Every structure is written in C-alpha cells, then in structure tokens.
Amino acid sequence: MDSIYQQQTDEITEYYIYNELAQLSKNEHNKHILQEIAKQELSHYKYWEKITQKEAQPDRKRIRKYIWLARLFGLSFALRLMEMGEKNAGDFYAGLKNKYAGIEKIEKEEIEHEQKLISMLNDQRLNYAGAVVLGLNDALVELTGTLAGLTFAFNNNIIVGTTGLIMGIAASLSMAASGYLSSQEEEVNENIQPKTAALYTGLSYIFTVIILVLPYFVQDNPYVALISMLLLTVLIIAGYTYYISVAKSVSFKKRFIQMTAISLGVALISYGIGQLVKQVFGIDI
C-alpha cells in the first residue's frame, strides 16, 4: 500500500508538471499534447485514490525542478528525463495485475501513450539539435587538432591560446554564414528557420572554442593545458551526448564513442604534424 500511495503522489505531481507546462506553452500543438497527458495523469491519480482512500499532495520541489529543466533544456529533455524515473514501473504494475482491475490500461498509457505523445512535441531546442551538433562537432574536431598541433609546434601557451581563439571565432562566423546561405538553397524542415539555425551553429561553435582555449590562458605548462583541453573535449561530448540520448531516446554509448574517437584521433594526428613542423622548420618559441 505504501508503494501505491507513492505512485499516487507521483501521478498528482506529474499532473501539475504537465498542466503548468501546458499553461506556459505558447505553441497550441504542444499545449494540446501536454493537456492530454495531464488528463491521463489525473485519471491515474483518481484510480489510485480509490484504492488508498487517501488524498496525496504533489511534490512542489519536483514540480519546480522539471519546469526549470524544460525552460533551460527544452520540453523533450525534461519530460523524457522524468519518464526515465519510471523505469521500474513494469515491476510495480506486474505485482498488482492480479489484485486490481484496470492496471493493464494504466500501464499501457504510462509506457506507450505518453512516450508517443512526448515524441510529437514541437521542441524548438530539439529542432535545432542538428545545427548545434554541426557547431560543436566542427569546433571540437578542428580546435582539438589545431591546439594540439600548435602546442607542440610553439610550446607557448599565450601564443597557442590567442591563435586558437582568433581562428575559432573566425571559423564560427564563417560557418554560421555558410550555414545560412546553404539552408536557403535547400528544402528544410518548416519548423527550422535558416537565420536561427545559423545562430545556433555559430554560438555553439564560439562556446566550444572559448571552453577549449581557456586552459591555455590559466596554465603555464603547455602540456598540462593540452591535457586539460582534451579532458574538456571529452566532457563537452559527454554532456551533449547525454542531452541528445535523453531527449531523442537514442544510445548514449555509440554516439559518445564515435565523437570522442574522431576528436581525439584528429588531435593525435595533429600532434604528429606539430612535431614534424617543429623539427623541419626548427621552430623554438
């Protein structure tokens, strides 16, 4: 009965989360979907209330948490993260099927219907995920290679950091402009605006550049700065891959390994090029 009461509390909490998100949404399509899921959650709450014969109060702290997550990272990420918390729901329902009628219907709605509805949301942040990936991926691949090569060629953190920053900002502006121009020539998703996509690409590129060159301005040892830069690369990849894996319900491991291997592989090749340039041209700064 304690488990049922906890489930009842979760249902009323999630009812308020979906309902408040629906009230905040300016997109009528999203508002309709969120209201539909909220109705489901309320009906589930009332079902459990009949069994426990008790009222349950919503978890206000949890409501605030997911409202802010939705505002910061988008609806899809926040709601799928919330649904991931119900991964043990199958065992819960299995233990009650022989005791109470209607469990199968609730289980189906919780597991299948809600996931289907969430996938139908028009999430602006998720719509532009491709543009963000383009900026992040290019910055990671190009900057890790560039900074690694410059580190071993020049052996001077200020020169490496400044050069990387100038090249990175220039490349981000070029990429944003190219992305905007190319998007005008192609048939794109109606939910994606070329100017906004270019902005997402450019900003994600600049953000990545600033993070990667930062160790060169706060460290004196070039090799410590290089290792710090590579660690930050892995952390950026892990953070964004986690976001995409949750928001789109895709494999984290595969994407993480792929992006990490490419970025670090390019850095390793650039290390060799840097050493070669240093030896051939006798550069010693």
URFENLIN-V114521 format. One record per run of one state. SS is the DSSP state (hx for helix, st for strand, lp for the rest). FROM is the first residue (numbers start at 1). LEN is the number of residues. If there is no record, write none. Layout:
SS|FROM|LEN / SS|FROM|LEN
This chain:
lp|1|1 / hx|2|23 / lp|25|3 / hx|28|25 / lp|53|7 / hx|60|14 / lp|74|1 / hx|75|10 / lp|85|4 / hx|89|6 / lp|95|8 / hx|103|17 / lp|120|4 / hx|124|4 / lp|128|1 / hx|129|26 / lp|155|2 / hx|157|29 / lp|186|8 / hx|194|25 / lp|219|3 / hx|222|26 / lp|248|4 / hx|252|30 / lp|282|4
